[in-house]
Amino acid sequence: MLKILVCSSVFLVLLSCASKTYTGTLTERCVAQYKEAEGKFKNGKYWSVKEDLEEIMQSCTGTGVMEETYFLLAESHFHLEEWLEARAEYGSFVNFFPGSPYAETAAYRKAVSAYNLSYKDSRDQSNTTFAIRDFSRFESEYPNSALMDSAYQYIDSLSNRVAENDFLIARLYFRMGEPGATAIYLKEFLDEFPKSPRQKEAIVMLINSYIEMNEFPSAKFYLERLRSVYSTDEKMLASAKKLEEQIASAEKTLEKKLEKERKQKLQRKDDNG
């Protein structure tokens, strides 16, 4: 009898707690759960709020809180600097709720998350590509957004990352004694990234590559470009003077070599009668 009474008491307590927990409609319960999660978020409890939000997503479909729940979950990942998860959640939010008042912010922060992934691992250029694509899409869909000024700063930074990677590849070819491959990369680099701080180095390296290949007209063309673009830079003008002397010296060396080969050819012809 004592066991029965104890079990009955425990059952009544559990029933009381259950009825208290689930009082009201499903919508009312879900709204209350969301408000509680939102309070945690505002207090900076991003780790614990993620579990609450995921539970709401599983059990509160059709209750009117899903839009806010999806966005708040993405925001939690963003504040925790979980960039991969944040980008995925913001992407899902934009796809599910394209007309939401939060959609603009979500699209922007999706791109920022991709940017931070790229920054975290600069060796993986795919993340940089994702970030550029995300910002380009944001610019296309929200051209008048107040966030565009900030987006342009990110885009410039991403462009510099791509430029730096291309420049390093060109420099590697140059150090490996591959002037032809170096010239191909550098010409494309100069055209695609005119704002890169590596422009000076790239032009000088390109001139040296053409000198090494004995392509003096191309070397002189880029030498004039160097002088024109940096006409007020005394150091660069001094470098241009040295490069001009290198070109002249290389031309003379090539002329002597060709003249020697010509004489040797004539001598062989005479010897052969």
Phi, psi and omega in degrees: 000320179297318179297321181295317180296319180296314181296321180296320181296315179298319180297318180294322179295314180297319180295320179297316180295320181294317181293328179288322182291321188249028176295137177092185182282168178299319180298316180297319179296317182293322178296319179295319179297319180294318180299321178294317178296320179298322177296320177297319181298315181296334178270007176079017180269066189290326181295308184289330183291334180299318180296319180297317182292322178294325177295318178298319181297328182282328189244358188239027178300133177082011182258359177091004181247002186293321180301309180295324181294313178302314183294318182293327177293317177299318180296324179296314176299320182297315180291335177273001182059034173269079194294322180296313180292321180298314180300319180295316182290320176296321178297318177296319181299313181298323180290319183280327185230062183297336180265007182291147174295346178269354188298320180298312179297320180296317179296320179293314183286337171299315179293320179297321178298318177295322177300315182290330172296317179296320180292324182293323181226085184292346179286335182266097183289345179296325178294322176297319178297317178300316182295317178298318179295319180296316179291324178296319178293320178298316179298321181291321185273335182228060185297336182257014182295144175292346180272358185295323179301316178293320180298321179297325178295319177296318181298318178298318179297318179295320178299320179294327178294315179296317179299316181298319179296316179295320179296318181296325177295316179298318180295324177298315177299321181297317181289336178276001180075036179243074185297329180296310178296322178301314182297320180299312181294318185289323178297318177293320179300313182297325180283321187274334185231065183294342181265359182294138176292353179272003184304314181302308181300321183295317181295316179298316180295322179295318177299315179297324178295317179292325176297317181296328179271004182061029177261076189290324176300319178293321178298317180292325179299311181286337174294318178292325176296319179299315180293323182289314184289324185244047184293342180256003182263104184299320180296318180290324178294323176294319177296321179298322178297317179295321179294323177299319178293322178297318180297313180299317179295317180294324178296316179296317179300316180295319179299317178297319180297315180295321179296319179297316179295323179296315179296320179296322179293317178295321180296318178296324179294319178295318181296329181275003175084000000 
